Amino acid sequence: MTEIVRCARCGRSWTAELWLQLPLERMLSSRDVAAHVSAWPADAVVQIRACTGCGGAIARTACRHS
């Protein structure tokens, strides 16, 4: 089954593969996130990419090597 990523602001959607090609706005490291959650894996990051439809931010977790 294909994973779909959807923009919460405008509803535009992509496959997870195509989402990785969207412009990367920011990447939050485990250090950035750890202060805000009770447990966070050391190799996990949050990738924030820009929606090509409305410019909104779409955040997803990933392994650091992704």
Backbone torsions as a table, in degrees:
resi	resn	phi	psi	omega
1	MET	NA	135.1	-177.8
2	THR	-80.7	130.5	177.8
3	GLU	-80.3	132.4	-179.2
4	ILE	-111.6	136.2	175.4
5	VAL	-110.9	129.3	-176.0
6	ARG	-123.8	138.4	175.0
7	CYS	-75.4	126.2	-179.6
8	ALA	-71.4	-23.5	-177.9
9	ARG	-79.2	-50.2	-174.2
10	CYS	-113.9	-12.1	177.9
11	GLY	87.4	-3.1	178.0
12	ARG	-61.5	147.1	-177.3
13	SER	-135.4	157.7	179.7
14	TRP	-142.0	160.2	167.2
15	THR	-72.0	159.6	179.3
16	ALA	-58.3	-36.9	178.2
17	GLU	-61.8	-46.0	179.7
18	LEU	-70.9	-31.3	177.5
19	TRP	-58.9	-36.4	179.4
20	LEU	-63.9	-17.1	179.1
21	GLN	-90.6	-8.0	177.6
22	LEU	-68.5	157.0	-180.0
23	PRO	-59.3	127.5	177.5
24	LEU	-79.2	117.6	179.7
25	GLU	-85.1	-42.6	-176.1
26	ARG	-164.7	152.9	173.3
27	MET	-127.1	124.3	178.2
28	LEU	-94.3	127.1	179.9
29	SER	-82.8	172.8	177.0
30	SER	-60.6	-32.4	178.0
31	ARG	-65.3	-39.8	178.6
32	ASP	-64.0	-37.0	-172.6
33	VAL	-90.5	-31.8	-171.4
34	ALA	-54.4	-33.9	-178.9
35	ALA	-71.3	-12.6	-174.6
36	HIS	-110.2	-5.4	180.0
37	VAL	-132.1	158.2	-177.7
38	SER	-74.9	-31.8	177.9
39	ALA	-148.3	134.8	-178.9
40	TRP	-144.0	126.4	-180.0
41	PRO	-62.1	140.6	-177.2
42	ALA	-62.5	-28.5	-177.8
43	ASP	-95.0	5.8	-178.8
44	ALA	-93.8	141.2	176.3
45	VAL	-130.9	166.2	173.0
46	VAL	-115.1	119.5	176.9
47	GLN	-95.3	131.0	177.9
48	ILE	-115.8	117.1	-177.8
49	ARG	-118.6	154.0	-177.3
50	ALA	-90.0	133.0	174.2
51	CYS	-68.1	132.7	179.0
52	THR	-80.4	-7.4	177.7
53	GLY	-87.0	-47.8	-174.1
54	CYS	-126.4	-7.6	-179.5
55	GLY	85.6	-0.5	179.8
56	GLY	-66.0	159.4	179.8
57	ALA	-86.7	136.6	176.2
58	ILE	-125.0	117.2	-176.7
59	ALA	-108.8	138.5	177.0
60	ARG	-144.9	149.3	176.4
61	THR	-82.3	155.5	178.9
62	ALA	-156.6	162.7	171.0
63	CYS	-76.8	149.8	-176.5
64	ARG	-54.1	-35.8	-177.7
65	HIS	-75.0	-8.1	-179.5
66	SER	-76.9	NA	NA
